[in-house]
Amino acid sequence: MATNRREFLKKAAVGAVGVTVGGIAQGMSAKSYSKIIGANDRLQVAIMGLGRRLGAFVEPIAQKQNNVELAYLCDVMESQRDRAAARFAKACDDKPILENDIRKVIDDPKVDAIINATPDHWHAPGSIMAIKGGKHVYVEKPCSHNMHENELLVEAQKKYGKVVQMGNQQRSSLHSIEIMDDIHNGVIGTPYKAVAFYTNRRGKVPVQKKVPVPQGLDWELFQGPAKRREYTQETWNYNWHWYGWDYGTAETGNNATHELDIARWALQVGIPERCDVEAAKRHFLDDGWEMYDTMDATFKFAGNKIIKWDGKSRNAYDTYGGGRGTIIYGSEGSVFVDRDKYILYDRDGKEVKNNTSASKEAGTALGGGGDMSTTHVVNFFDAIRGKGKLNSHIVEGAISMAMVHYANIAYRIDKGFDIDGDVGKIYDREAMKLWGREYEPGWEPTL
């Protein structure tokens, strides 16, 4: 009897797929990929969280060549669901179910993959729930709220064998891939230092005050894994980023994740051995912003390599020639790279080569989306089908994410610390108290 084409494609994908993490091939067993999708199968996708990142997912889902059906639009705010449905109705013919509770989506066996674009405190718990429920996951950065979740998310991927990609989309940028290959092949000699930066002009945010829960918002589900508290003004709509540590990971989690990842990629380093931070709230001292808005962080690695982070959320002075990017220094030259271009310099500082891409990826503006995000999401779809490897496998993404957590911990305890570069644990008891967080009973993420 002739072999069914769909089954053949599944078996071929299982035999061929492999993920490279830090230069080490991570083979996936047939059992791990028992739900690999055939090349001709239509992926059933749900989006969890329909806020400002929604624009990043419209094009890759709507493109017919990706053979994707939008099965669900899920958000705890009714107006977000309605707005997202209207937006997708203009882009494709799918008729997604509008759902409030992600647990109902995960329980639907027809759903193959979930895109998790919720607030930070939901990223790892929601993704782990989805992985345990048999779904592949594209999780926006930051992939975790704390180091405990960072470890648990990686363990969940390994245990259940699902395709899990972090949304650090510059990993799918063609000009970034090109210059990283050049750096790794010695174009600037030995890379030894990278300066990653972010500059913005964010304004005042309201001081928190107790107000009624907005109409249409499921405040219980918004809080999810976080400890319960009364609703305060504008919390649900972006300002959760700056209102303490219940939901957000500050600007380092919000934006440094991207540039620190590029810096680490260029230097080919893993976990740092030392983290030192100077950070404070420098602007609008009487507003509701509760975290630092300015940070200088230094990470030291084995091999005498160093990464520095210069984050200025509310001072738009253009220090480096762009709102965000990374400068890589090597023994024989340097490279400037951002979302639009790279510029290669020799050791005398003379420009040798540049590549300005046609990318229209969002930079420091609120929201996001663009061709870089589209490519990254399509890479996720392709990996589910066994057509290629992930550009940002969660094992790799979580290493960059650890740098964010180290920086935030150092700020919160007001001192630097040494780190075990092999296992990532911190050699400081006070710092280790912030390794995890307290959860609302019954919401603790587990495997």
C-alpha positions in Angstrom: 0.0 0.0 0.0 1.3 3.4 -0.9 2.5 5.5 2.0 0.2 8.4 2.9 1.9 11.6 1.8 1.0 13.4 5.0 2.4 10.7 7.2 5.5 10.5 5.0 6.1 14.2 5.4 5.7 14.0 9.2 8.3 11.1 9.3 10.7 13.0 7.1 10.5 16.1 9.2 11.1 14.1 12.4 14.2 12.5 10.9 15.6 15.8 9.6 14.9 18.3 12.3 17.6 19.5 14.7 18.2 22.7 16.6 21.6 24.3 17.1 22.0 25.9 20.4 25.3 27.6 21.2 27.0 25.5 18.5 25.8 22.2 20.0 23.3 20.2 17.9 20.2 19.4 20.0 18.6 16.4 18.3 14.9 16.0 18.6 13.5 12.4 19.0 10.6 11.1 17.1 8.6 11.0 20.4 9.4 14.7 21.0 8.1 15.6 17.6 5.2 13.3 17.5 2.9 16.2 16.6 5.2 17.6 13.9 3.1 19.3 11.2 3.2 18.1 7.6 4.2 20.5 4.9 0.7 20.5 3.5 -1.2 20.8 6.8 -2.7 24.0 7.8 -1.5 25.3 11.1 -4.2 26.3 13.6 -2.9 29.2 15.5 -4.1 31.2 18.5 -2.9 34.6 19.7 -2.8 35.2 23.4 -2.6 38.9 24.2 -3.9 41.4 21.7 -2.2 44.7 22.6 0.5 46.7 20.9 2.4 43.8 19.5 -0.6 42.5 17.5 0.7 44.2 14.3 3.7 41.8 14.3 1.4 38.8 13.7 -1.1 40.1 11.1 1.1 39.7 8.0 2.6 36.2 8.8 -0.8 34.8 9.6 -2.5 36.4 6.6 0.1 35.4 4.0 -1.5 32.5 2.1 1.9 30.8 1.5 2.3 30.2 5.2 -0.9 28.1 5.2 -2.1 29.3 8.6 -5.6 29.6 10.1 -6.2 32.0 12.9 -8.3 29.9 15.2 -8.6 32.1 18.3 -8.0 35.7 19.4 -7.7 35.7 23.2 -7.4 38.7 25.6 -8.7 39.6 29.0 -10.0 42.9 27.6 -13.1 42.8 25.5 -12.3 45.9 23.5 -8.9 44.3 22.5 -10.6 41.2 21.2 -13.0 43.3 19.1 -10.3 45.5 17.8 -8.1 42.6 16.9 -11.0 40.8 15.1 -11.7 43.9 13.0 -8.0 44.2 12.1 -7.7 40.6 11.0 -11.0 40.8 9.1 -9.3 43.3 6.7 -6.3 41.0 6.2 -7.7 37.5 5.8 -10.9 35.5 5.6 -10.4 33.5 8.9 -13.2 33.6 11.5 -11.4 33.3 14.8 -13.2 32.6 18.0 -12.9 35.5 20.5 -12.0 34.1 23.9 -11.3 35.6 27.3 -9.6 32.7 29.0 -6.4 31.2 27.5 -7.1 27.9 29.4 -10.1 27.2 27.2 -7.9 27.8 24.1 -5.2 25.4 25.3 -7.9 22.8 26.0 -8.9 22.8 22.3 -7.0 19.9 20.6 -7.3 21.5 17.1 -4.9 24.3 18.1 -1.3 23.6 17.1 0.5 26.7 18.2 0.0 29.7 20.5 1.6 33.2 20.1 2.0 34.6 23.6 2.1 38.4 23.5 0.7 39.0 27.0 2.3 41.2 29.8 5.6 40.0 31.1 4.2 38.2 34.2 2.2 35.9 31.9 5.0 35.0 29.4 6.5 32.0 31.1 3.4 30.7 33.0 1.2 31.0 30.0 3.8 29.4 27.7 4.4 26.5 30.1 0.6 25.9 30.3 0.5 25.9 26.5 3.5 23.5 26.1 2.0 21.1 28.7 -1.2 21.3 26.7 0.6 20.1 23.5 1.1 23.4 21.8 4.1 24.9 20.1 4.8 28.4 21.4 6.1 31.7 20.1 6.6 33.8 23.2 7.4 37.5 23.0 10.3 38.9 24.9 11.0 38.8 27.7 10.4 35.1 27.8 10.2 35.1 31.6 9.5 37.4 34.6 12.3 36.0 36.8 15.2 33.5 36.8 13.0 30.7 38.2 10.6 31.0 35.4 13.5 31.3 32.9 14.8 27.8 34.0 11.3 26.3 34.2 10.4 27.4 30.6 13.5 25.7 29.2 12.8 22.6 31.2 9.2 22.5 29.9 10.4 22.7 26.3 12.9 19.9 26.8 10.4 17.7 28.6 7.5 18.1 26.2 9.6 18.5 23.0 7.6 21.4 21.5 8.9 24.1 19.2 9.4 27.2 21.4 10.8 30.5 19.9 11.4 33.8 21.7 10.3 37.0 20.0 13.7 38.6 19.7 13.1 39.2 16.0 16.5 40.6 15.1 17.8 37.1 15.1 15.9 36.7 11.8 17.3 39.9 10.3 19.2 39.1 7.1 21.7 41.9 7.5 22.3 41.0 11.2 22.8 37.3 10.2 25.3 38.4 7.5 27.4 40.6 9.8 27.3 38.0 12.6 28.7 35.4 10.3 31.4 37.9 9.2 32.3 38.6 12.9 32.5 34.9 13.7 34.7 34.4 10.7 37.2 37.0 12.0 36.3 40.2 10.0 37.1 42.3 13.1 39.7 39.9 14.6 38.8 38.8 18.1 35.6 40.5 19.4 36.1 41.5 23.0 33.5 44.1 23.9 30.0 45.2 22.9 28.0 48.2 23.9 24.3 47.8 23.6 22.1 50.8 23.9 18.5 52.1 23.9 17.4 55.8 23.9 13.9 57.1 24.2 11.9 60.1 25.3 9.1 58.5 27.4 7.1 61.1 29.3 5.3 61.2 32.6 3.0 58.3 33.7 0.1 58.7 36.1 0.6 58.2 39.8 -1.3 55.0 40.7 -4.7 55.5 42.3 -7.4 53.0 43.0 -10.2 53.2 40.5 -13.0 50.8 39.3 -11.9 48.0 37.0 -12.4 49.3 33.4 -15.5 47.9 31.6 -14.7 44.7 29.7 -11.5 43.9 31.7 -11.2 40.6 33.5 -8.9 41.9 36.2 -8.7 38.4 37.9 -7.3 36.9 34.7 -5.1 39.8 33.9 -3.3 39.2 37.3 -3.2 35.5 36.6 0.0 34.2 38.4 0.6 37.5 40.2 -0.5 38.2 43.8 -3.9 39.8 44.0 -4.3 43.5 44.5 -6.9 46.2 43.8 -7.0 47.7 40.4 -5.2 51.0 39.9 -5.5 53.6 37.1 -4.2 52.6 33.7 -2.5 49.5 34.9 -3.8 47.2 32.2 -2.8 49.4 29.3 1.0 49.4 29.0 1.8 51.2 32.3 2.0 47.9 34.0 5.6 48.1 32.7 6.5 50.8 35.2 4.2 50.0 38.2 6.5 47.9 40.4 7.5 44.3 39.9 4.1 42.6 39.9 3.8 42.5 36.2 6.8 44.1 34.4 10.5 43.7 34.1 11.3 47.4 33.7 13.0 48.8 30.6 15.7 46.2 30.6 13.2 43.4 30.2 11.1 45.6 27.8 13.9 46.5 25.4 17.4 45.6 26.5 16.5 42.0 25.8 16.9 42.7 22.1 20.3 44.5 22.1 21.9 42.4 24.8 21.0 39.3 22.7 22.7 40.9 19.7 25.8 41.7 21.8 26.0 38.2 23.2 25.5 36.7 19.7 28.4 38.7 18.4 30.8 37.8 21.2 29.6 34.2 21.3 29.4 34.2 25.1 27.0 32.5 27.4 26.2 33.2 31.0 28.2 36.2 32.5 30.5 35.7 35.5 29.9 39.2 36.9 27.1 41.8 36.8 27.4 45.4 38.0 24.7 48.1 37.7 24.2 51.8 38.3 20.6 52.6 37.8 18.0 55.1 39.2 14.9 57.1 38.4 16.3 60.4 37.0 13.3 62.1 35.4 9.8 63.3 36.5 10.6 62.3 40.1 7.0 63.0 41.2 5.2 60.8 38.5 4.0 57.2 38.8 7.1 55.5 37.3 8.3 53.2 40.2 11.5 51.7 38.7 14.7 53.1 37.2 14.5 54.9 34.0 18.2 55.1 33.4 20.7 52.2 33.7 24.3 51.4 33.0 25.1 47.8 33.4 28.4 45.9 32.9 28.5 42.1 32.3 31.9 40.3 32.4 32.4 36.9 30.8 35.0 34.2 30.6 37.8 35.0 28.1 38.1 38.6 29.2 35.0 39.6 27.2 32.6 42.4 28.3 29.1 43.6 27.4 27.9 47.0 28.5 24.3 48.2 28.5 23.4 51.9 28.3 19.6 52.4 28.7 18.1 55.8 28.7 14.3 55.6 28.7 13.5 59.3 29.2 16.5 61.3 27.8 16.6 61.2 24.0 20.2 62.5 23.6 21.5 60.6 20.6 24.7 59.2 22.0 25.5 56.5 19.5 23.8 57.6 16.2 20.5 55.8 16.6 17.7 55.1 19.0 18.8 51.5 19.6 21.6 49.2 18.5 24.9 47.5 19.4 28.5 48.4 18.8 31.0 45.5 18.7 34.7 46.1 19.2 37.3 43.6 18.0 41.1 43.4 17.9 41.1 44.5 14.2 38.0 46.6 13.8 34.5 47.4 14.9 30.9 47.1 13.8 27.8 49.2 14.4 24.5 47.2 13.9 20.9 48.1 14.5 17.5 47.1 13.0 18.2 49.0 9.7 21.9 48.4 8.9 25.4 47.5 9.8 28.6 49.5 9.3 31.9 47.8 9.4 35.0 49.8 10.4 38.7 48.9 10.4 41.0 49.4 13.4 41.7 53.0 12.3 38.0 53.8 12.4 37.6 53.9 8.6 34.4 52.6 7.1 35.1 49.4 5.2 31.6 48.2 4.3 28.0 48.8 5.1 24.6 47.2 4.5 21.5 49.3 4.8 18.5 46.9 4.6 15.1 47.7 3.4 13.7 46.7 6.8 10.7 48.6 8.1 10.9 47.1 11.6 9.7 49.3 14.4 12.4 50.7 16.6 11.6 52.8 19.7 8.0 53.6 18.8 5.2 52.0 20.9 3.8 48.9 19.3 5.7 47.1 16.7 5.8 44.9 13.7 7.5 44.9 10.3 9.3 42.6 7.9 11.7 41.4 10.6 8.9 40.3 12.9 7.2 38.7 9.9 10.3 36.7 9.0 10.8 35.6 12.7 7.2 34.4 13.0 7.4 32.6 9.6 10.6 30.9 10.9 8.6 29.6 13.8 5.9 28.2 11.5 8.6 26.6 9.3 10.3 25.0 12.4 6.9 23.5 13.4 6.7 21.8 10.0 10.3 20.6 10.2 11.4 22.8 7.4 14.3 24.5 9.2 15.7 25.3 12.6 14.6 28.1 14.9 16.5 31.3 14.7 16.0 31.9 18.5 15.3 28.6 20.2 14.2 29.2 23.7 17.3 27.6 25.1 19.3 30.3 23.4 16.8 33.1 24.2 16.8 32.2 27.9 20.5 32.8 28.2 20.1 36.4 26.9 17.1 36.7 29.2 19.2 35.8 32.2 21.3 39.0 31.6 18.1 41.0 32.0 17.2 39.4 35.3 20.8 39.8 36.7 20.7 43.5 35.9 17.3 43.9 37.5 18.3 42.0 40.6 21.5 44.0 41.0 19.4 47.2 40.8 17.0 46.0 43.4 19.6 45.0 45.9 21.9 48.0 45.0 25.0 46.0 44.5 26.8 43.8 41.9 27.6 40.1 42.3 29.5 37.2 40.9 27.8 34.5 38.9 28.5 30.8 38.3 29.1 30.9 34.5 28.3 27.2 34.2 24.9 27.0 35.9 23.9 30.6 36.2 23.4 30.8 40.0 24.4 34.0 41.8 27.1 34.0 44.5 25.0 36.3 46.8 22.4 35.2 49.2 20.5 38.5 49.0 20.4 38.4 45.2 19.2 34.8 45.3 16.1 35.8 47.3 14.9 37.5 44.1 15.5 34.4 41.9 11.8 33.8 41.8 8.6 35.4 42.9 5.5 34.8 45.1 2.5 33.5 43.1 -1.2 33.6 43.7 -2.0 30.2 45.3 -3.0 27.8 42.6 -1.2 29.7 39.8 2.3 28.5 40.4 3.9 27.3 37.1 4.8 23.6 37.3 5.9 20.9 34.9 
